[in-house]
Amino acid sequence: MSRKCVAQMRQKSKARQQQKYERLVSVKSRADRDENWRDNDGLDQDSLAKERWVKNLSSRTLSVVEKDVLSRGLNFSVTPDRIPHVELITATESAIKHNQLDVAKADELRAQVTACLVNAKLPPSNISKEQRTAISTLGKDNNILVLPADKGRCTVVLDKSDYEEKANALLNDAKVYEPLKRDPTAGYKKKVIESLQQLEKAEAIDRIEYHKLYPGETVPAFYGLPKIHKPAIPLRPIVSSIDSVTYNVAKQLSYIIGPLVGKSCHHVANSSDLVDKLKDIQVEDDETLTSYDVSALFTCVPPDGAVEVVREFLLADTSLSQRTKLSTEQLCSLLELCLNSTYLVYDGKYYKQKHAMGSPVSHIVANLYMERFERLALQSYNGTPPTHWFRYVDDTLVKLKKSEQAPFFEHINAVDENIRFTQEGLHDNKLPFLDCLVTVENNGSLNTTVYRKSTHTDQYLLFDSHHPLIHKLGVIKTLFHRAENIPSTEEAKLEERNHLKSALGTCGYQNWTFEKALKPREKSKSISSDSSATRNTRPRNITIPYIAGVSEKLKRIFGKHNIPVSLKP
């Protein structure tokens, strides 16, 4: 048989598979909608929900197909149009090298992977040709930007000129940003290298650590995410500092300084921790709940002041020597270098951040700064201080006397000139905090439910996205774990579970996915990892691109050689 005939047969087979897939999807979608998502008026609730998934703020009129493809979300993965042979072969060789397979096992693994790739077939596409064309058309339009909303899982379309105006308005704030005449990367890199050389000379780090901390060269990039839940839709400024000059040093500092956070009784680790702390609290008739939010914490904490706060915590830490050979002064010197080397680029222009901290250590430093702040604020108040003060980074929930509400708010805004709060009180005996809605009952007890802003779209990873099944089941597990831990009553838990099933049903999840994701798992017997021998012989994980039907086979192949595999879409 000629190659041409074989190619034609394969093409016809692929076309039949695609048509079969589209028919099945179409039939299932219609059946699901007819059965589950029509109300008494015959309106398609599925479509009504999806209307909120895209917000077009641009001057461009989106076609039906363009809006449909955007409504799939920016985390939607399109089925690839090729088998990534090079990436898979590279991953195989990496697995052989890092797991030190002997020659025989290495050859066996190569042969099995090769056989799998020779017989590999692409899965049917999860979007139509028209949708692929729409993606290409939107990508070529230089007058618009497609962005995720700051909160709520909405896809936002903005005019590029509008986005640039909002971004420049932020960068023109002379209190926060200072324009630079040139790229300062070379100068900052030189300072980092000199500091590392001094530490190596003092034998505080060895040669391996020196290379681990060696500076990158990527310039931190500025971008903004639209806050669609606020008037005028401002941008939330974000700086990506991955592989920047101080990125590696900041990551190491995060590991060393991180354990200092959370030792305060006022610290809240997450929503579940908050619910646990609130369950036995009673609000008396003369008391109330109030929340405080620091205005732009990460752009108002002064670097020098932050270093002094961290120094104070490090000096009081008796376990520091167990995590590092570096002294407190050496750590503070590196931290000062990180916090004073904050700069960014936007639209080809360079800016220095006067007070901002845009690195992996930022949230840790901000947390410690706020821990000292709250200690000073509570100790220095002349009136009756709050009976409870719970803080998650820059958000604080307090219980205090109603008569103290105004004077205490005035007090905390006078403790530190860099820290300014906004305040929100109870409305109908309800107060949102983190992703909890706290309700004060008539008897003074507190109940909690899951809180969503009015702009929340209830859009999650669509089930037909080209992601591994384990990722989709993980969405269900995460959301239902929250449904189990945040609502404080059985009635609220049931209501939240029903809400999630409805929202995830709109995203294409079927009943069997809930059963599979929420099925109790047996505790697997695992070898203790306490011994150094176990740690040294632990298999090295590899990550491979996800191709439905192919990557699962490869994962089983690697598993037979005791090599764990992660799949990325």
Helices and strands as residue ranges (DSSP letters): H 3-36, H 45-50, G 51-53, E 54-56, H 64-70, H 85-98, H 103-118, H 129-140, E 144-148, E 155-159, H 160-171, E 177-180, H 185-201, H 207-213, E 221-226, E 235-240, H 247-257, G 258-260, H 271-278, E 287-294, G 297-299, H 303-315, G 320-322, H 328-339, E 343-346, E 349-353, H 362-380, E 388-392, E 395-401, G 402-404, H 405-415, E 421-425, E 430-433, E 436-440, E 446-450, H 469-485, H 490-506, H 511-518, H 532-537, E 542-545, H 551-560, E 565-568
